[in-house]
Amino acid sequence: MATTISTNSKNYFDKIKKYLNNKKLCLTSSFNNGVYTLIIFNLDEVTTHYLIQKMTRHFHLTSQLEPLALAA
């Protein structure tokens, strides 16, 4: 299973990518039409839910920003 995270903010993209790299996750990144995208591979549903919760708290995202920054 793969999870996709997309944002149009270069700042958030860099922070999230660094955070995920520190967690030693297998991912790939791309930039297309003004949208930065990270694809994280080999995550089960529980790991994905836990990771989204951790990143939401880590980057101080509100419940309104979470779906925008962490579109899965």
N, CA, C and O of each residue as an XYZ file, in Angstrom:
288
protein
N       0.843     -1.176      0.000
C       0.000      0.000      0.000
C       0.891      1.243      0.000
O       1.922      1.282      0.672
N       0.487      2.231     -0.746
C       1.226      3.494     -0.811
C       0.331      4.633     -0.340
O      -0.885      4.600     -0.528
N       0.937      5.621      0.263
C       0.239      6.809      0.728
C       0.851      8.024      0.045
O       2.073      8.135     -0.062
N       0.000      8.933     -0.417
C       0.462     10.131     -1.108
C       0.195     11.360     -0.252
O      -0.898     11.532      0.288
N       1.201     12.208     -0.137
C       1.078     13.482      0.567
C       1.379     14.576     -0.447
O       2.433     14.567     -1.083
N       0.456     15.514     -0.598
C       0.630     16.594     -1.572
C       0.444     17.946     -0.900
O      -0.390     18.102     -0.008
N       1.227     18.914     -1.337
C       1.100     20.279     -0.838
C       1.653     21.235     -1.891
O       2.505     20.855     -2.693
N       1.174     22.458     -1.887
C       1.737     23.449     -2.804
C       2.759     24.338     -2.090
O       3.278     25.282     -2.684
N       3.046     24.046     -0.839
C       4.012     24.809     -0.052
C       5.372     24.105     -0.062
O       5.505     22.993      0.450
N       6.365     24.751     -0.638
C       7.725     24.193     -0.668
C       8.257     24.024      0.749
O       8.963     23.058      1.038
N       7.922     24.956      1.627
C       8.370     24.899      3.009
C       7.837     23.645      3.709
O       8.605     22.899      4.315
N       6.518     23.412      3.624
C       5.932     22.212      4.230
C       6.492     20.952      3.589
O       6.780     19.978      4.284
N       6.648     20.964      2.268
C       7.184     19.806      1.558
C       8.564     19.434      2.105
O       8.816     18.270      2.416
N       9.450     20.413      2.222
C      10.800     20.147      2.722
C      10.778     19.625      4.151
O      11.510     18.694      4.487
N       9.939     20.224      4.996
C       9.855     19.785      6.391
C       9.308     18.363      6.497
O       9.838     17.545      7.248
N       8.250     18.072      5.746
C       7.648     16.738      5.795
C       8.614     15.703      5.234
O       8.750     14.615      5.795
N       9.282     16.027      4.138
C      10.247     15.092      3.543
C      11.384     14.788      4.520
O      11.779     13.632      4.674
N      11.904     15.814      5.173
C      12.969     15.612      6.155
C      12.480     14.742      7.314
O      13.183     13.837      7.763
N      11.275     15.026      7.788
C      10.688     14.253      8.884
C      10.562     12.779      8.502
O      10.924     11.896      9.280
N      10.044     12.519      7.294
C       9.859     11.139      6.849
C      11.191     10.438      6.604
O      11.324      9.249      6.893
N      12.167     11.154      6.082
C      13.495     10.559      5.893
C      14.111     10.173      7.229
O      14.779      9.144      7.331
N      13.891     10.992      8.254
C      14.394     10.665      9.588
C      13.722      9.423     10.157
O      14.307      8.725     10.986
N      12.497      9.145      9.717
C      11.770      7.949     10.159
C      12.169      6.717      9.345
O      11.652      5.625      9.578
N      13.094      6.893      8.384
C      13.618      5.803      7.553
C      12.539      5.124      6.717
O      12.539      3.903      6.559
N      11.622      5.925      6.186
C      10.560      5.385      5.341
C      10.990      5.410      3.882
O      11.740      6.288      3.457
N      10.509      4.441      3.130
C      10.791      4.359      1.699
C       9.833      5.301      0.974
O       8.621      5.087      0.997
N      10.366      6.346      0.329
C       9.502      7.320     -0.333
C      10.153      7.860     -1.591
O      11.361      7.732     -1.794
N       9.335      8.463     -2.425
C       9.801      9.164     -3.617
C       9.091     10.509     -3.675
O       7.971     10.645     -3.181
N       9.733     11.495     -4.273
C       9.140     12.828     -4.333
C       9.074     13.311     -5.771
O       9.833     12.865     -6.631
N       8.147     14.239     -6.014
C       8.025     14.831     -7.348
C       7.423     16.225     -7.237
O       6.834     16.587     -6.218
N       7.584     17.000     -8.310
C       7.005     18.335     -8.410
C       6.361     18.432     -9.783
O       7.027     18.255    -10.803
N       5.051     18.716     -9.807
C       4.330     18.769    -11.071
C       3.201     19.789    -10.971
O       2.390     19.726    -10.047
N       3.144     20.719    -11.907
C       2.082     21.730    -11.961
C       1.934     22.507    -10.653
O       0.814     22.800    -10.234
N       3.034     22.837    -10.014
C       2.998     23.632     -8.793
C       2.648     22.857     -7.543
O       2.416     23.457     -6.493
N       2.605     21.520     -7.629
C       2.260     20.694     -6.473
C       3.434     19.767     -6.155
O       3.929     19.045     -7.020
N       3.863     19.806     -4.902
C       4.907     18.912     -4.417
C       4.233     17.655     -3.885
O       3.256     17.733     -3.140
N       4.758     16.500     -4.270
C       4.134     15.240     -3.887
C       5.174     14.281     -3.326
O       6.275     14.150     -3.862
N       4.808     13.617     -2.240
C       5.607     12.535     -1.670
C       4.767     11.268     -1.707
O       3.601     11.281     -1.312
N       5.346     10.187     -2.173
C       4.668      8.894     -2.153
C       5.454      7.995     -1.209
O       6.645      7.753     -1.408
N       4.771      7.507     -0.182
C       5.385      6.643      0.825
C       4.929      5.217      0.536
O       3.735      4.965      0.370
N       5.872      4.294      0.478
C       5.571      2.916      0.110
C       5.543      1.985      1.314
O       6.145      2.257      2.353
N       4.826      0.881      1.143
C       4.814     -0.235      2.093
C       4.329      0.134      3.492
O       4.949     -0.238      4.488
N       3.232      0.857      3.558
C       2.632      1.177      4.850
C       1.306      0.447      4.987
O       0.512      0.402      4.048
N       1.073     -0.124      6.161
C      -0.251     -0.689      6.399
C      -1.164      0.410      6.941
O      -0.708      1.520      7.214
N      -2.433      0.105      7.093
C      -3.419      1.119      7.490
C      -3.131      1.703      8.871
O      -3.296      2.905      9.081
N      -2.707      0.871      9.802
C      -2.422      1.336     11.161
C      -1.213      2.272     11.158
O      -1.230      3.312     11.816
N      -0.175      1.908     10.424
C       1.020      2.747     10.342
C       0.696      4.087      9.703
O       1.177      5.123     10.163
N      -0.116      4.082      8.647
C      -0.505      5.315      7.969
C      -1.258      6.239      8.919
O      -0.957      7.431      8.986
N      -2.235      5.706      9.655
C      -3.017      6.505     10.602
C      -2.106      7.100     11.683
O      -2.216      8.282     12.008
N      -1.216      6.288     12.231
C      -0.287      6.743     13.267
C       0.626      7.843     12.727
O       0.855      8.847     13.400
N       1.149      7.655     11.511
C       2.054      8.627     10.912
C       1.360      9.964     10.673
O       1.948     11.016     10.924
N       0.128      9.938     10.196
C      -0.622     11.174      9.963
C      -0.870     11.908     11.282
O      -0.746     13.131     11.344
N      -1.217     11.168     12.331
C      -1.410     11.799     13.644
C      -0.122     12.451     14.138
O      -0.143     13.579     14.630
N       1.005     11.738     14.007
C       2.288     12.269     14.462
C       2.675     13.526     13.684
O       3.131     14.503     14.278
N       2.497     13.510     12.363
C       2.867     14.671     11.559
C       1.944     15.843     11.827
O       2.393     16.990     11.821
N       0.667     15.585     12.062
C      -0.279     16.655     12.369
C       0.156     17.383     13.636
O       0.145     18.613     13.686
N       0.537     16.625     14.653
C       1.008     17.242     15.896
C       2.374     17.907     15.708
O       2.603     19.011     16.202
N       3.265     17.243     15.004
C       4.629     17.747     14.821
C       4.649     19.086     14.087
O       5.412     19.980     14.454
N       3.817     19.231     13.054
C       3.790     20.454     12.261
C       2.681     21.410     12.679
O       2.435     22.407     11.999
N       2.003     21.115     13.802
C       0.961     21.980     14.363
C      -0.128     22.297     13.330
O      -0.538     23.449     13.189
N      -0.586     21.280     12.618
C      -1.649     21.471     11.636
C      -2.995     21.455     12.340
O      -3.204     20.687     13.279
N      -3.907     22.304     11.884
C      -5.263     22.275     12.416
C      -6.026     21.175     11.697
O      -5.546     20.640     10.699
N      -7.198     20.835     12.188
C      -8.004     19.809     11.530
C      -8.416     20.247     10.133
O      -8.717     19.403      9.288
N      -8.436     21.565      9.870
C      -8.780     22.057      8.533
C      -7.591     21.957      7.585
O      -7.780     21.720      6.392
N      -6.369     22.132      8.091
C      -5.181     22.047      7.249
C      -4.744     20.610      7.003
O      -4.110     20.315      5.989
N      -5.080     19.714      7.926
C      -4.628     18.331      7.804
C      -4.995     17.695      6.467
O      -4.118     17.130      5.813
N      -6.267     17.764      6.028
C      -6.588     17.131      4.739
C      -5.866     17.784      3.563
O      -5.577     17.113      2.572
N      -5.571     19.073      3.655
C      -4.881     19.750      2.560
C      -3.420     19.333      2.493
O      -2.902     19.054      1.411
N      -2.758     19.288      3.627
C      -1.335     18.982      3.648
C      -1.057     17.490      3.606
O       0.003     17.069      3.143
N      -1.994     16.692      4.081
C      -1.769     15.254      4.173
C      -2.815     14.478      3.387
O      -3.363     13.493      3.883
N      -3.090     14.908      2.189
C      -4.087     14.220      1.365
C      -3.610     12.802      1.095
O      -2.571     12.590      0.469
N      -4.379     11.841      1.573
C      -3.952     10.442      1.419
C      -4.913      9.676      0.542
O      -4.714      8.485      0.301
